[in-house]
Amino acid sequence: LVNHVYFSPDGQWIASASFDKSVKLWNGITGKFVAAFRDHVGPVYQISWSADSRLLLSGSKDSTLKVWDIRTQKLKQDLPSHADEFFVVDWSPDGEKVASGGKDRVLKLWMG
């Protein structure tokens, strides 16, 4: 089951978040599969791109929020987690802030 699909702002990438605990990356021009990011241990609910399309944010039922570097195709950073699963994540248009909300009824904001 795919939970979320999102084109990068530059149109070069498509990312998907899935119940199989992965974030998958596709070429936005050809549709060809590129990579799977598998560091989550629970279903991934939502993803969000940075404005420059270089970083991808993912939030999961495992209560973790992860930042992926698209150039290296590796985990760049684990952000402090919520007390329970994440449902929504977003990146600010200026690329300086990340926001998340979850089952713990808390909205968190991280400054870059």
A tleap script that builds the chain and sets N, CA, C and O, in Angstrom:
source leaprc.protein.ff14SB
mol = sequence {
  NLEU VAL ASN HIE VAL TYR PHE SER PRO ASP
  GLY GLN TRP ILE ALA SER ALA SER PHE ASP
  LYS SER VAL LYS LEU TRP ASN GLY ILE THR
  GLY LYS PHE VAL ALA ALA PHE ARG ASP HIE
  VAL GLY PRO VAL TYR GLN ILE SER TRP SER
  ALA ASP SER ARG LEU LEU LEU SER GLY SER
  LYS ASP SER THR LEU LYS VAL TRP ASP ILE
  ARG THR GLN LYS LEU LYS GLN ASP LEU PRO
  SER HIE ALA ASP GLU PHE PHE VAL VAL ASP
  TRP SER PRO ASP GLY GLU LYS VAL ALA SER
  GLY GLY LYS ASP ARG VAL LEU LYS LEU TRP
  MET CGLY
}
set mol.1.N position { 0.843 -1.179 0.000 }
set mol.1.CA position { 0.000 0.000 0.000 }
set mol.1.C position { 0.890 1.244 0.000 }
set mol.1.O position { 1.758 1.395 0.860 }
set mol.2.N position { 0.670 2.121 -0.958 }
set mol.2.CA position { 1.394 3.391 -1.046 }
set mol.2.C position { 0.564 4.460 -0.336 }
set mol.2.O position { -0.614 4.641 -0.642 }
set mol.3.N position { 1.177 5.159 0.604 }
set mol.3.CA position { 0.483 6.181 1.388 }
set mol.3.C position { 0.564 7.568 0.785 }
set mol.3.O position { -0.374 8.356 0.904 }
set mol.4.N position { 1.691 7.874 0.130 }
set mol.4.CA position { 1.905 9.234 -0.351 }
set mol.4.C position { 2.873 9.200 -1.526 }
set mol.4.O position { 3.853 8.455 -1.513 }
set mol.5.N position { 2.593 10.004 -2.532 }
set mol.5.CA position { 3.475 10.164 -3.682 }
set mol.5.C position { 3.659 11.654 -3.893 }
set mol.5.O position { 2.706 12.427 -3.793 }
set mol.6.N position { 4.930 12.068 -4.194 }
set mol.6.CA position { 5.195 13.497 -4.255 }
set mol.6.C position { 6.310 13.784 -5.259 }
set mol.6.O position { 7.408 13.243 -5.133 }
set mol.7.N position { 6.037 14.630 -6.255 }
set mol.7.CA position { 7.062 15.112 -7.183 }
set mol.7.C position { 7.955 16.117 -6.476 }
set mol.7.O position { 7.476 16.919 -5.675 }
set mol.8.N position { 9.244 16.080 -6.764 }
set mol.8.CA position { 10.157 17.096 -6.251 }
set mol.8.C position { 9.842 18.432 -6.916 }
set mol.8.O position { 9.317 18.445 -8.030 }
set mol.9.N position { 10.148 19.561 -6.265 }
set mol.9.CA position { 9.854 20.871 -6.854 }
set mol.9.C position { 10.468 21.080 -8.237 }
set mol.9.O position { 9.888 21.780 -9.067 }
set mol.10.N position { 11.635 20.482 -8.498 }
set mol.10.CA position { 12.260 20.650 -9.807 }
set mol.10.C position { 11.763 19.646 -10.853 }
set mol.10.O position { 12.170 19.707 -12.013 }
set mol.11.N position { 10.887 18.727 -10.446 }
set mol.11.CA position { 10.313 17.757 -11.365 }
set mol.11.C position { 11.226 16.606 -11.730 }
set mol.11.O position { 10.839 15.746 -12.521 }
set mol.12.N position { 12.426 16.565 -11.177 }
set mol.12.CA position { 13.397 15.523 -11.517 }
set mol.12.C position { 13.148 14.197 -10.802 }
set mol.12.O position { 13.618 13.151 -11.248 }
set mol.13.N position { 12.417 14.240 -9.703 }
set mol.13.CA position { 12.233 13.053 -8.868 }
set mol.13.C position { 10.775 12.857 -8.488 }
set mol.13.O position { 9.997 13.809 -8.434 }
set mol.14.N position { 10.419 11.606 -8.226 }
set mol.14.CA position { 9.146 11.243 -7.606 }
set mol.14.C position { 9.514 10.379 -6.410 }
set mol.14.O position { 10.333 9.468 -6.529 }
set mol.15.N position { 8.920 10.656 -5.269 }
set mol.15.CA position { 9.151 9.835 -4.087 }
set mol.15.C position { 7.819 9.249 -3.637 }
set mol.15.O position { 6.765 9.865 -3.796 }
set mol.16.N position { 7.889 8.047 -3.074 }
set mol.16.CA position { 6.687 7.421 -2.544 }
set mol.16.C position { 6.954 6.930 -1.127 }
set mol.16.O position { 8.066 6.516 -0.799 }
set mol.17.N position { 5.922 6.982 -0.298 }
set mol.17.CA position { 5.971 6.488 1.079 }
set mol.17.C position { 5.020 5.312 1.171 }
set mol.17.O position { 3.895 5.375 0.676 }
set mol.18.N position { 5.477 4.225 1.814 }
set mol.18.CA position { 4.695 2.990 1.772 }
set mol.18.C position { 4.545 2.303 3.124 }
set mol.18.O position { 5.306 2.541 4.062 }
set mol.19.N position { 3.526 1.438 3.185 }
set mol.19.CA position { 3.306 0.609 4.361 }
set mol.19.C position { 4.382 -0.457 4.508 }
set mol.19.O position { 4.492 -1.068 5.571 }
set mol.20.N position { 5.185 -0.700 3.461 }
set mol.20.CA position { 6.262 -1.697 3.557 }
set mol.20.C position { 7.500 -1.126 4.256 }
set mol.20.O position { 8.571 -1.731 4.210 }
set mol.21.N position { 7.357 0.044 4.908 }
set mol.21.CA position { 8.405 0.695 5.710 }
set mol.21.C position { 9.469 1.376 4.860 }
set mol.21.O position { 10.546 1.696 5.362 }
set mol.22.N position { 9.182 1.603 3.583 }
set mol.22.CA position { 10.195 2.192 2.708 }
set mol.22.C position { 9.753 3.528 2.136 }
set mol.22.O position { 8.569 3.861 2.075 }
set mol.23.N position { 10.768 4.273 1.721 }
set mol.23.CA position { 10.601 5.456 0.883 }
set mol.23.C position { 11.297 5.094 -0.421 }
set mol.23.O position { 12.463 4.699 -0.416 }
set mol.24.N position { 10.594 5.226 -1.527 }
set mol.24.CA position { 11.189 4.866 -2.816 }
set mol.24.C position { 11.347 6.107 -3.677 }
set mol.24.O position { 10.534 7.030 -3.633 }
set mol.25.N position { 12.413 6.101 -4.458 }
set mol.25.CA position { 12.766 7.230 -5.317 }
set mol.25.C position { 12.712 6.782 -6.775 }
set mol.25.O position { 13.225 5.720 -7.128 }
set mol.26.N position { 12.085 7.605 -7.616 }
set mol.26.CA position { 11.914 7.335 -9.037 }
set mol.26.C position { 12.394 8.540 -9.828 }
set mol.26.O position { 12.346 9.668 -9.336 }
set mol.27.N position { 12.851 8.313 -11.034 }
set mol.27.CA position { 13.201 9.402 -11.933 }
set mol.27.C position { 11.900 10.050 -12.388 }
set mol.27.O position { 11.015 9.371 -12.909 }
set mol.28.N position { 11.782 11.357 -12.193 }
set mol.28.CA position { 10.551 12.077 -12.535 }
set mol.28.C position { 10.349 12.277 -14.024 }
set mol.28.O position { 9.245 12.613 -14.451 }
set mol.29.N position { 11.380 12.080 -14.824 }
set mol.29.CA position { 11.288 12.244 -16.277 }
set mol.29.C position { 10.956 10.913 -16.950 }
set mol.29.O position { 10.042 10.838 -17.772 }
set mol.30.N position { 11.699 9.868 -16.598 }
set mol.30.CA position { 11.537 8.566 -17.254 }
set mol.30.C position { 10.608 7.628 -16.495 }
set mol.30.O position { 10.078 6.681 -17.076 }
set mol.31.N position { 10.404 7.880 -15.198 }
set mol.31.CA position { 9.608 6.978 -14.371 }
set mol.31.C position { 10.383 5.772 -13.876 }
set mol.31.O position { 9.815 4.904 -13.213 }
set mol.32.N position { 11.676 5.702 -14.185 }
set mol.32.CA position { 12.509 4.568 -13.805 }
set mol.32.C position { 12.799 4.586 -12.303 }
set mol.32.O position { 13.098 5.632 -11.727 }
set mol.33.N position { 12.705 3.399 -11.678 }
set mol.33.CA position { 13.027 3.246 -10.268 }
set mol.33.C position { 14.510 3.557 -10.043 }
set mol.33.O position { 15.360 3.140 -10.830 }
set mol.34.N position { 14.821 4.296 -8.957 }
set mol.34.CA position { 16.202 4.691 -8.667 }
set mol.34.C position { 16.717 4.040 -7.385 }
set mol.34.O position { 17.793 3.441 -7.394 }
set mol.35.N position { 15.973 4.145 -6.285 }
set mol.35.CA position { 16.478 3.651 -5.001 }
set mol.35.C position { 15.344 3.452 -4.009 }
set mol.35.O position { 14.257 4.008 -4.160 }
set mol.36.N position { 15.623 2.647 -2.990 }
set mol.36.CA position { 14.697 2.480 -1.861 }
set mol.36.C position { 15.451 2.815 -0.581 }
set mol.36.O position { 16.570 2.347 -0.368 }
set mol.37.N position { 14.834 3.621 0.263 }
set mol.37.CA position { 15.397 3.982 1.557 }
set mol.37.C position { 14.639 3.172 2.610 }
set mol.37.O position { 13.418 3.284 2.715 }
set mol.38.N position { 15.350 2.367 3.380 }
set mol.38.CA position { 14.689 1.395 4.256 }
set mol.38.C position { 15.092 1.502 5.724 }
set mol.38.O position { 15.158 0.474 6.398 }
set mol.39.N position { 15.362 2.678 6.242 }
set mol.39.CA position { 15.757 2.810 7.643 }
set mol.39.C position { 14.581 2.914 8.604 }
set mol.39.O position { 14.779 2.827 9.816 }
set mol.40.N position { 13.378 3.093 8.108 }
set mol.40.CA position { 12.209 3.107 8.995 }
set mol.40.C position { 11.871 1.672 9.410 }
set mol.40.O position { 12.099 0.731 8.649 }
set mol.41.N position { 11.330 1.510 10.613 }
set mol.41.CA position { 10.910 0.189 11.078 }
set mol.41.C position { 9.388 0.087 11.189 }
set mol.41.O position { 8.862 -0.884 11.734 }
set mol.42.N position { 8.693 1.086 10.672 }
set mol.42.CA position { 7.236 1.075 10.614 }
set mol.42.C position { 6.789 1.694 9.313 }
set mol.42.O position { 7.601 2.268 8.588 }
set mol.43.N position { 5.505 1.586 9.002 }
set mol.43.CA position { 4.988 2.184 7.767 }
set mol.43.C position { 5.319 3.674 7.683 }
set mol.43.O position { 5.281 4.385 8.687 }
set mol.44.N position { 5.642 4.133 6.480 }
set mol.44.CA position { 5.936 5.545 6.249 }
set mol.44.C position { 4.651 6.205 5.755 }
set mol.44.O position { 4.075 5.793 4.748 }
set mol.45.N position { 4.212 7.229 6.474 }
set mol.45.CA position { 2.939 7.866 6.167 }
set mol.45.C position { 3.048 9.019 5.179 }
set mol.45.O position { 2.217 9.152 4.281 }
set mol.46.N position { 4.074 9.854 5.341 }
set mol.46.CA position { 4.137 11.050 4.505 }
set mol.46.C position { 5.577 11.467 4.249 }
set mol.46.O position { 6.477 11.177 5.037 }
set mol.47.N position { 5.774 12.158 3.121 }
set mol.47.CA position { 7.080 12.666 2.726 }
set mol.47.C position { 6.937 14.120 2.304 }
set mol.47.O position { 5.843 14.579 1.976 }
set mol.48.N position { 8.060 14.841 2.315 }
set mol.48.CA position { 8.055 16.236 1.873 }
set mol.48.C position { 9.439 16.576 1.328 }
set mol.48.O position { 10.455 16.181 1.899 }
set mol.49.N position { 9.468 17.308 0.227 }
set mol.49.CA position { 10.721 17.724 -0.412 }
set mol.49.C position { 11.179 19.081 0.095 }
set mol.49.O position { 10.358 19.945 0.404 }
set mol.50.N position { 12.504 19.268 0.182 }
set mol.50.CA position { 13.043 20.605 0.410 }
set mol.50.C position { 12.841 21.410 -0.873 }
set mol.50.O position { 12.697 20.836 -1.953 }
set mol.51.N position { 12.830 22.719 -0.755 }
set mol.51.CA position { 12.558 23.591 -1.908 }
set mol.51.C position { 13.572 23.406 -3.033 }
set mol.51.O position { 13.242 23.601 -4.203 }
set mol.52.N position { 14.811 23.030 -2.684 }
set mol.52.CA position { 15.845 22.847 -3.708 }
set mol.52.C position { 15.909 21.420 -4.259 }
set mol.52.O position { 16.781 21.110 -5.071 }
set mol.53.N position { 14.998 20.556 -3.827 }
set mol.53.CA position { 14.885 19.159 -4.281 }
set mol.53.C position { 16.092 18.301 -3.924 }
set mol.53.O position { 16.257 17.221 -4.491 }
set mol.54.N position { 16.932 18.746 -3.007 }
set mol.54.CA position { 18.119 17.972 -2.617 }
set mol.54.C position { 17.869 17.057 -1.430 }
set mol.54.O position { 18.579 16.067 -1.252 }
set mol.55.N position { 16.861 17.375 -0.609 }
set mol.55.CA position { 16.578 16.600 0.591 }
set mol.55.C position { 15.118 16.170 0.608 }
set mol.55.O position { 14.238 16.869 0.107 }
set mol.56.N position { 14.885 15.005 1.196 }
set mol.56.CA position { 13.536 14.458 1.319 }
set mol.56.C position { 13.302 14.106 2.776 }
set mol.56.O position { 14.157 13.502 3.424 }
set mol.57.N position { 12.157 14.479 3.280 }
set mol.57.CA position { 11.773 14.259 4.668 }
set mol.57.C position { 10.732 13.146 4.703 }
set mol.57.O position { 9.831 13.119 3.866 }
set mol.58.N position { 10.845 12.229 5.661 }
set mol.58.CA position { 9.836 11.173 5.794 }
set mol.58.C position { 9.430 11.004 7.250 }
set mol.58.O position { 10.266 11.078 8.150 }
set mol.59.N position { 8.142 10.778 7.473 }
set mol.59.CA position { 7.595 10.546 8.803 }
set mol.59.C position { 6.901 9.202 8.839 }
set mol.59.O position { 6.234 8.811 7.881 }
set mol.60.N position { 7.062 8.487 9.961 }
set mol.60.CA position { 6.625 7.096 10.021 }
set mol.60.C position { 5.850 6.766 11.289 }
set mol.60.O position { 5.894 7.490 12.283 }
set mol.61.N position { 5.141 5.645 11.217 }
set mol.61.CA position { 4.466 5.100 12.386 }
set mol.61.C position { 5.474 4.734 13.480 }
set mol.61.O position { 5.108 4.638 14.652 }
set mol.62.N position { 6.738 4.532 13.105 }
set mol.62.CA position { 7.768 4.178 14.089 }
set mol.62.C position { 8.217 5.362 14.950 }
set mol.62.O position { 9.174 5.249 15.716 }
set mol.63.N position { 7.524 6.496 14.822 }
set mol.63.CA position { 7.777 7.715 15.615 }
set mol.63.C position { 9.061 8.424 15.223 }
set mol.63.O position { 9.565 9.245 15.990 }
set mol.64.N position { 9.605 8.128 14.046 }
set mol.64.CA position { 10.833 8.794 13.615 }
set mol.64.C position { 10.575 9.692 12.417 }
set mol.64.O position { 9.675 9.458 11.611 }
set mol.65.N position { 11.387 10.712 12.333 }
set mol.65.CA position { 11.386 11.644 11.222 }
set mol.65.C position { 12.793 11.615 10.646 }
set mol.65.O position { 13.766 11.858 11.360 }
set mol.66.N position { 12.903 11.316 9.349 }
set mol.66.CA position { 14.214 11.151 8.737 }
set mol.66.C position { 14.390 12.098 7.558 }
set mol.66.O position { 13.442 12.400 6.833 }
set mol.67.N position { 15.637 12.562 7.383 }
set mol.67.CA position { 15.997 13.423 6.260 }
set mol.67.C position { 16.951 12.627 5.375 }
set mol.67.O position { 17.972 12.125 5.844 }
set mol.68.N position { 16.613 12.515 4.094 }
set mol.68.CA position { 17.386 11.751 3.119 }
set mol.68.C position { 18.081 12.703 2.153 }
set mol.68.O position { 17.484 13.675 1.691 }
set mol.69.N position { 19.340 12.419 1.853 }
set mol.69.CA position { 20.100 13.196 0.882 }
set mol.69.C position { 19.945 12.506 -0.474 }
set mol.69.O position { 20.362 11.359 -0.641 }
set mol.70.N position { 19.354 13.192 -1.424 }
set mol.70.CA position { 19.064 12.590 -2.720 }
set mol.70.C position { 20.341 12.362 -3.532 }
set mol.70.O position { 20.428 11.387 -4.279 }
set mol.71.N position { 21.317 13.235 -3.399 }
set mol.71.CA position { 22.570 13.059 -4.151 }
set mol.71.C position { 23.315 11.795 -3.736 }
set mol.71.O position { 23.805 11.059 -4.593 }
set mol.72.N position { 23.407 11.535 -2.436 }
set mol.72.CA position { 24.127 10.360 -1.953 }
set mol.72.C position { 23.211 9.147 -1.818 }
set mol.72.O position { 23.679 8.013 -1.710 }
set mol.73.N position { 21.906 9.394 -1.824 }
set mol.73.CA position { 20.885 8.359 -1.623 }
set mol.73.C position { 21.076 7.650 -0.284 }
set mol.73.O position { 20.944 6.430 -0.178 }
set mol.74.N position { 21.393 8.456 0.739 }
set mol.74.CA position { 21.606 7.926 2.083 }
set mol.74.C position { 20.888 8.791 3.118 }
set mol.74.O position { 20.510 9.932 2.853 }
set mol.75.N position { 20.715 8.211 4.298 }
set mol.75.CA position { 20.141 8.939 5.416 }
set mol.75.C position { 21.089 10.055 5.821 }
set mol.75.O position { 22.269 9.810 6.073 }
set mol.76.N position { 20.580 11.280 5.884 }
set mol.76.CA position { 21.397 12.429 6.270 }
set mol.76.C position { 21.247 12.726 7.752 }
set mol.76.O position { 22.220 13.058 8.429 }
set mol.77.N position { 19.997 12.604 8.264 }
set mol.77.CA position { 19.754 12.997 9.648 }
set mol.77.C position { 18.481 12.355 10.176 }
set mol.77.O position { 17.488 12.222 9.461 }
set mol.78.N position { 18.532 11.959 11.448 }
set mol.78.CA position { 17.347 11.562 12.207 }
set mol.78.C position { 16.973 12.746 13.080 }
set mol.78.O position { 17.792 13.209 13.873 }
set mol.79.N position { 15.758 13.241 12.951 }
set mol.79.CA position { 15.305 14.326 13.815 }
set mol.79.C position { 14.674 13.728 15.068 }
set mol.79.O position { 14.170 12.606 15.023 }
set mol.80.N position { 14.691 14.457 16.188 }
set mol.80.CA position { 14.086 13.927 17.421 }
set mol.80.C position { 12.642 13.515 17.164 }
set mol.80.O position { 11.889 14.190 16.461 }
set mol.81.N position { 12.290 12.397 17.751 }
set mol.81.CA position { 10.981 11.826 17.440 }
set mol.81.C position { 9.877 12.347 18.348 }
set mol.81.O position { 10.121 12.973 19.380 }
set mol.82.N position { 8.665 12.064 17.922 }
set mol.82.CA position { 7.481 12.321 18.733 }
set mol.82.C position { 7.322 11.179 19.731 }
set mol.82.O position { 8.034 10.177 19.665 }
set mol.83.N position { 6.380 11.342 20.655 }
set mol.83.CA position { 6.093 10.296 21.630 }
set mol.83.C position { 5.288 9.160 21.000 }
set mol.83.O position { 5.143 8.092 21.594 }
set mol.84.N position { 4.767 9.394 19.800 }
set mol.84.CA position { 3.973 8.382 19.105 }
set mol.84.C position { 4.154 8.590 17.606 }
set mol.84.O position { 4.972 9.411 17.192 }
set mol.85.N position { 3.409 7.864 16.796 }
set mol.85.CA position { 3.607 7.898 15.352 }
set mol.85.C position { 3.326 9.270 14.728 }
set mol.85.O position { 2.485 10.029 15.209 }
set mol.86.N position { 4.059 9.568 13.634 }
set mol.86.CA position { 3.874 10.788 12.851 }
set mol.86.C position { 2.744 10.578 11.857 }
set mol.86.O position { 2.571 9.475 11.339 }
set mol.87.N position { 1.987 11.608 11.591 }
set mol.87.CA position { 0.995 11.539 10.522 }
set mol.87.C position { 1.285 12.528 9.404 }
set mol.87.O position { 1.005 12.243 8.240 }
set mol.88.N position { 1.846 13.694 9.745 }
set mol.88.CA position { 2.096 14.715 8.728 }
set mol.88.C position { 3.471 15.351 8.924 }
set mol.88.O position { 3.920 15.564 10.050 }
set mol.89.N position { 4.125 15.646 7.805 }
set mol.89.CA position { 5.413 16.343 7.817 }
set mol.89.C position { 5.420 17.345 6.670 }
set mol.89.O position { 4.786 17.123 5.639 }
set mol.90.N position { 6.140 18.446 6.855 }
set mol.90.CA position { 6.268 19.408 5.764 }
set mol.90.C position { 7.533 20.230 5.961 }
set mol.90.O position { 8.028 20.403 7.075 }
set mol.91.N position { 8.031 20.726 4.844 }
set mol.91.CA position { 9.216 21.568 4.805 }
set mol.91.C position { 8.756 22.978 4.474 }
set mol.91.O position { 7.898 23.154 3.610 }
set mol.92.N position { 9.308 23.988 5.142 }
set mol.92.CA position { 8.940 25.368 4.841 }
set mol.92.C position { 9.459 25.742 3.451 }
set mol.92.O position { 10.461 25.186 3.000 }
set mol.93.N position { 8.793 26.673 2.769 }
set mol.93.CA position { 9.221 27.077 1.424 }
set mol.93.C position { 10.646 27.619 1.365 }
set mol.93.O position { 11.303 27.500 0.331 }
set mol.94.N position { 11.141 28.220 2.467 }
set mol.94.CA position { 12.509 28.748 2.462 }
set mol.94.C position { 13.550 27.669 2.784 }
set mol.94.O position { 14.749 27.942 2.747 }
set mol.95.N position { 13.103 26.452 3.099 }
set mol.95.CA position { 14.012 25.350 3.383 }
set mol.95.C position { 14.674 25.397 4.740 }
set mol.95.O position { 15.558 24.588 5.024 }
set mol.96.N position { 14.263 26.335 5.589 }
set mol.96.CA position { 14.907 26.528 6.893 }
set mol.96.C position { 14.224 25.809 8.043 }
set mol.96.O position { 14.822 25.638 9.105 }
set mol.97.N position { 12.984 25.385 7.849 }
set mol.97.CA position { 12.226 24.784 8.940 }
set mol.97.C position { 11.515 23.514 8.468 }
set mol.97.O position { 11.147 23.371 7.302 }
set mol.98.N position { 11.338 22.598 9.427 }
set mol.98.CA position { 10.579 21.371 9.205 }
set mol.98.C position { 9.505 21.327 10.284 }
set mol.98.O position { 9.775 21.623 11.448 }
set mol.99.N position { 8.288 20.957 9.897 }
set mol.99.CA position { 7.193 20.825 10.854 }
set mol.99.C position { 6.642 19.405 10.783 }
set mol.99.O position { 6.655 18.776 9.725 }
set mol.100.N position { 6.156 18.906 11.922 }
set mol.100.CA position { 5.550 17.582 11.958 }
set mol.100.C position { 4.450 17.549 13.000 }
set mol.100.O position { 4.446 18.320 13.960 }
set mol.101.N position { 3.526 16.639 12.785 }
set mol.101.CA position { 2.441 16.431 13.729 }
set mol.101.C position { 2.141 14.952 13.819 }
set mol.101.O position { 2.357 14.205 12.864 }
set mol.102.N position { 1.639 14.524 14.981 }
set mol.102.CA position { 1.406 13.100 15.141 }
set mol.102.C position { 0.302 12.765 16.110 }
set mol.102.O position { -0.463 13.619 16.557 }
set mol.103.N position { 0.250 11.478 16.419 }
set mol.103.CA position { -0.772 10.934 17.293 }
set mol.103.C position { -0.668 11.490 18.707 }
set mol.103.O position { -1.644 11.459 19.457 }
set mol.104.N position { 0.504 11.998 19.078 }
set mol.104.CA position { 0.700 12.563 20.411 }
set mol.104.C position { 0.083 13.960 20.555 }
set mol.104.O position { 0.189 14.586 21.610 }
set mol.105.N position { -0.564 14.441 19.485 }
set mol.105.CA position { -1.260 15.737 19.479 }
set mol.105.C position { -0.303 16.913 19.653 }
set mol.105.O position { -0.674 17.953 20.197 }
set mol.106.N position { 0.927 16.737 19.188 }
set mol.106.CA position { 1.940 17.766 19.315 }
set mol.106.C position { 2.380 18.192 17.913 }
set mol.106.O position { 2.575 17.353 17.034 }
set mol.107.N position { 2.534 19.499 17.715 }
set mol.107.CA position { 3.126 20.026 16.484 }
set mol.107.C position { 4.555 20.419 16.834 }
set mol.107.O position { 4.783 21.215 17.746 }
set mol.108.N position { 5.516 19.856 16.103 }
set mol.108.CA position { 6.920 20.173 16.354 }
set mol.108.C position { 7.467 20.962 15.179 }
set mol.108.O position { 7.064 20.767 14.033 }
set mol.109.N position { 8.400 21.863 15.491 }
set mol.109.CA position { 9.040 22.695 14.482 }
set mol.109.C position { 10.550 22.652 14.720 }
set mol.109.O position { 11.022 22.917 15.825 }
set mol.110.N position { 11.297 22.315 13.670 }
set mol.110.CA position { 12.765 22.294 13.742 }
set mol.110.C position { 13.301 23.386 12.846 }
set mol.110.O position { 12.813 23.586 11.734 }
set mol.111.N position { 14.298 24.085 13.326 }
set mol.111.CA position { 14.948 25.138 12.563 }
set mol.111.C position { 16.242 24.591 11.970 }
set mol.111.O position { 17.018 23.939 12.668 }
set mol.112.N position { 16.481 24.856 10.663 }
set mol.112.CA position { 17.674 24.347 9.979 }
set mol.112.C position { 18.855 25.121 10.373 }
set mol.112.O position { 19.959 24.845 9.903 }
savepdb mol mol.pdb
quit
